[in-house]
Amino acid sequence: MATFDVLLPVKNGIDYLAEALDSICMQTYRDWRVLILDHGSTDGSFDLAQDYSERDARIKVYSLPAAEGLAGLLNIGLDLCDCEYVLRQDADDVSLPDRMEVLARALDENRELALVGSLGDVVDSKGRRIGILDMPTGQHGVLISTPFRTPVAHPTVAMRLDAICGLGARYGMDFIGAIPADRRIRVPGLAEDYFLFGQMALVSQCMNIRRSLIKYRWHGGNVGATKYVDQTQAALNISRYLAESLAIMHGVEYFDPAPFCNHGVNLFNFDNKADFSEEYARLQRVMSKVMPHCDELRRELSYRKAISNRSRTVMAARYAGHAAQHGIHHVEWRTVRSWLIRGLKKQPILTLTCSGLST
C-alpha cells in the first residue's frame, strides 16, 4: 500500500500528459502510485500512459471508456485506491516537486483533516504564468466560503481515504442526506468537485494551505471556457443545494446564496435589481448562527455585504472599506472588478431568471 494514490483522469490529453506525469515522477516524496483513468482517448494518450507504466511499475493504466462522466470515472478510481491519501492530478496541470511532501506533512500533523488543498499558479498553454489560483485559507475558510463558491481547487486536493470511506463520500452524489430523497440531485460532471468538497466541508474538517503547489493550465479546452454557462448553472444549483442542506442540518432558516455567489469570479444580474440588503440580513443571521465565530467569518460577511449592492459607486466604496480592513484577495477583487467593468469585458455577465441563467 502506498501513502498516496494519484487519480489522474485523461481523455485526449496528449498535449500535456507527459509533463503532468513527469511532475509526479519528480516528486521529492517517493511513496506513491499513479492510477491513470483513460476515458476513451483517441489521440495516443492511452499509449503514452502505457509507455510510462512500462518504465515505472508504480504507474497503473485503466481503460474506462464507459464511465458515466468525470464523476463516474473518478468514483471508479476511488474504488481502486489502496492508500492513506488520495491525490488529484489533472492531465494538463503540473505538480511542483514538493507538493506531496507538503500535503503529507499537513495530513500527518492533523489527523482530523479529511481534505487539504492549496493555492496555485495559473499558466497558459505555453506554461507562462498568467494568474494565481486563489482559494480560501485559514482553519475555517473552506467551510465558510462553501455556499458561495467552489472552496477548493480540484487539481490541488489530497483526501484522507478512510475519511472518504467513513463518510460514504463519492463524486456527484449526495452523501449527507439532509434533503429528502425525492429531491436529491446527482452531478455527473461540470461541477462534481464542488458537490463533493462542499458536502465534505459541511461535515468534516477541510482546509487549503497558503502555498502554491501546482501550475494550473488555462487553455481553450478548459470546461470553464467551453461550457461557461452550463458549468456556472451547475455551480449555482449546488450552492443552493448546500445552503438548503446547511439549513436543514442546523434547524435554521434558508437563505438564497445566489445574489452573493461569485462562481467564475462573476456576479449574477437579477433583472437589474441593485439592492440585496434584506437578503444579506438573512444571510448574516444564518451564517452567524451556524458558522464558527472567527476571522474567516468576519471577512466573509464583510465581503458579501460589499457585493450586496450592485450600484457601481456603492460597491466600489464598500469594497475599498473591506479591503482596507481585511486586505485584498485576488478572487474578491476580480469579482468586484468584473462587475464594475461589465459591458467592457469579453465574458458576459449572466442574468438569473426563474428559468435559469442566460447571457
Residue pairs with C-beta under 8 A, 6 or more apart in sequence:
1 82
1 83
1 84
2 31
2 32
2 33
2 58
2 82
2 83
3 29
3 31
3 32
3 83
3 84
3 85
3 104
4 29
4 31
4 32
4 33
4 83
4 84
4 85
4 86
4 87
4 100
4 104
4 158
5 32
5 33
5 34
5 35
5 80
5 81
5 82
5 83
5 85
5 86
5 87
5 161
6 24
6 32
6 33
6 34
6 35
6 87
6 88
6 89
7 35
7 37
7 74
7 77
7 78
7 81
7 86
7 87
7 88
7 89
8 20
8 21
8 24
8 34
8 35
8 36
8 37
8 89
8 90
8 91
9 37
9 39
9 70
9 73
9 74
9 77
9 90
9 91
10 17
10 36
10 37
10 38
10 39
10 41
10 45
10 49
10 91
11 38
11 39
11 40
11 41
11 45
12 41
12 42
12 43
12 45
13 20
13 41
13 43
13 45
13 91
13 92
14 41
14 43
14 44
14 45
14 48
15 92
15 125
16 91
16 92
16 93
16 217
17 45
17 48
17 49
17 91
17 92
18 48
18 52
19 94
20 89
20 90
20 91
20 92
20 93
20 94
20 95
21 34
21 49
21 52
21 59
23 89
23 94
23 95
23 96
23 97
24 32
24 34
24 89
24 95
25 52
25 56
26 97
27 95
27 97
27 98
27 99
27 100
27 101
28 97
28 98
28 100
28 101
29 98
29 100
29 101
29 104
32 58
32 87
32 100
33 58
33 59
33 60
33 83
34 58
34 59
34 60
34 89
35 60
35 62
35 77
35 80
35 81
36 49
36 52
36 53
36 59
36 60
36 61
36 62
37 62
37 64
37 67
37 73
37 74
37 76
37 77
38 45
38 46
38 49
38 61
38 62
38 63
38 64
38 65
39 64
39 65
39 67
39 70
39 73
40 63
40 64
40 65
45 91
46 61
46 63
49 59
49 61
50 61
52 59
53 59
53 60
53 61
60 80
62 76
62 77
62 80
64 73
64 76
67 73
67 76
68 188
69 172
69 188
69 189
69 192
70 171
70 188
70 189
70 192
71 170
71 171
71 172
71 173
71 186
71 187
71 188
71 189
71 192
72 171
72 172
72 188
74 171
74 192
75 170
75 171
75 172
78 86
78 164
78 170
78 171
81 161
83 161
84 107
84 160
84 161
84 162
85 103
85 104
85 107
85 158
85 159
85 160
85 161
86 158
86 159
86 160
86 161
86 164
87 100
87 103
87 157
87 158
88 154
88 155
88 156
88 157
88 158
89 95
89 155
90 154
90 155
90 217
92 217
92 219
92 221
93 155
93 214
93 215
93 216
93 217
94 123
94 127
94 214
94 215
94 217
95 213
95 214
96 212
96 213
96 214
96 215
98 213
99 118
99 213
99 214
100 158
102 118
102 209
102 211
102 213
103 116
103 118
103 158
103 209
103 213
104 158
106 113
106 116
106 207
106 209
107 113
107 116
107 158
107 160
110 205
112 205
113 160
113 205
113 206
113 207
114 159
114 160
114 163
114 164
114 167
114 200
114 204
114 205
114 206
115 142
115 152
115 157
115 158
115 159
115 160
115 163
115 197
115 200
115 201
115 204
115 206
115 207
116 157
116 158
116 206
116 207
116 208
116 209
117 135
117 142
117 152
117 153
117 156
117 157
117 158
117 206
117 207
117 208
117 209
118 135
118 153
118 156
118 208
118 209
118 211
118 212
118 213
118 214
119 132
119 133
119 134
119 135
119 137
119 153
119 156
119 208
119 209
119 210
119 211
119 212
119 213
120 132
120 133
120 153
120 155
120 156
120 212
120 213
120 214
120 215
120 216
121 129
121 131
121 132
121 133
121 212
121 214
121 215
121 216
122 129
122 130
122 131
122 132
122 133
122 215
122 216
122 217
122 218
123 129
123 130
123 215
123 216
123 217
123 218
124 130
124 217
124 218
124 219
125 217
125 219
125 220
127 215
129 215
130 218
131 218
131 330
132 212
132 330
133 153
133 156
133 212
133 214
133 216
134 329
134 330
134 331
135 141
135 142
135 151
135 152
135 153
135 156
135 208
135 331
136 142
136 144
136 145
136 151
136 208
136 296
137 207
137 208
137 209
137 210
138 207
138 294
138 295
138 296
139 207
139 294
139 296
140 291
140 292
140 294
140 296
140 297
141 151
141 207
141 208
141 296
142 151
142 152
142 197
142 201
142 206
142 207
142 208
143 151
143 201
143 202
143 206
143 291
143 292
144 287
144 291
144 292
144 294
144 296
144 297
144 300
145 151
145 296
145 300
146 197
146 198
146 201
146 202
146 242
147 239
147 242
147 243
147 246
147 257
147 260
147 261
148 239
148 257
148 260
148 261
148 262
148 300
148 304
149 235
149 239
149 261
149 262
149 263
149 331
150 191
150 193
150 194
150 197
150 198
150 235
150 263
151 194
151 197
151 198
151 201
151 206
151 208
152 193
152 197
152 201
152 206
152 208
153 214
153 216
154 193
154 197
155 214
155 216
156 208
156 213
156 214
156 216
157 193
157 197
159 200
163 169
163 204
167 175
167 200
167 203
167 204
168 175
169 175
169 196
169 199
169 200
170 196
171 187
171 192
171 193
171 195
171 196
172 186
172 187
172 188
172 189
172 192
172 195
172 196
173 186
173 195
174 184
174 185
174 186
174 195
174 199
174 241
175 199
176 199
176 202
176 203
176 245
176 249
177 184
178 244
178 245
178 248
178 249
179 241
179 244
179 245
179 248
185 195
185 237
185 238
185 241
187 194
187 195
187 234
187 238
190 223
190 227
190 230
190 231
190 234
190 235
191 231
191 234
191 235
191 238
194 235
194 238
195 238
195 241
197 206
198 238
198 242
199 242
199 245
200 206
202 242
202 245
202 246
202 249
218 225
219 225
220 226
223 231
224 231
224 264
228 264
228 347
229 350
229 357
229 358
229 359
231 264
232 263
232 264
232 266
232 350
232 357
233 356
233 357
235 261
235 263
235 264
236 258
236 261
236 263
236 268
236 352
236 357
239 257
239 258
239 261
239 263
240 256
240 257
240 258
243 254
243 255
243 256
243 257
244 254
246 252
246 286
246 290
247 253
247 254
247 255
247 286
250 289
250 290
252 285
252 286
252 289
252 290
253 282
253 285
253 286
254 286
255 279
255 282
255 283
255 285
255 286
256 279
257 283
258 268
258 270
258 352
259 268
259 270
259 276
259 279
259 280
259 308
260 276
260 279
260 280
260 283
260 304
260 307
260 308
261 267
261 268
262 307
262 331
262 332
262 335
264 347
265 331
265 334
265 335
265 338
266 335
266 338
266 339
266 347
266 349
266 350
267 307
267 310
267 335
267 338
267 339
267 349
268 349
268 350
268 351
268 352
268 357
269 310
269 349
269 350
269 351
269 352
270 351
270 352
271 351
271 353
273 310
274 309
274 310
274 311
275 308
275 309
275 310
275 311
276 308
276 309
276 310
277 308
277 309
279 308
280 304
280 305
280 308
283 301
283 304
284 301
284 305
287 297
287 300
287 301
288 297
288 301
291 297
298 326
299 326
302 322
302 325
302 326
303 319
303 322
303 326
303 332
305 318
305 322
306 315
306 318
306 319
306 321
306 322
306 336
307 315
307 318
307 319
307 335
307 336
307 339
309 315
309 318
310 339
312 339
312 340
315 336
315 339
315 340
316 336
316 340
319 332
319 333
319 336
322 332
323 332
323 333
338 345
338 347
338 349
339 349
342 349
348 359
350 357
350 358
350 359
351 357
351 358
351 359
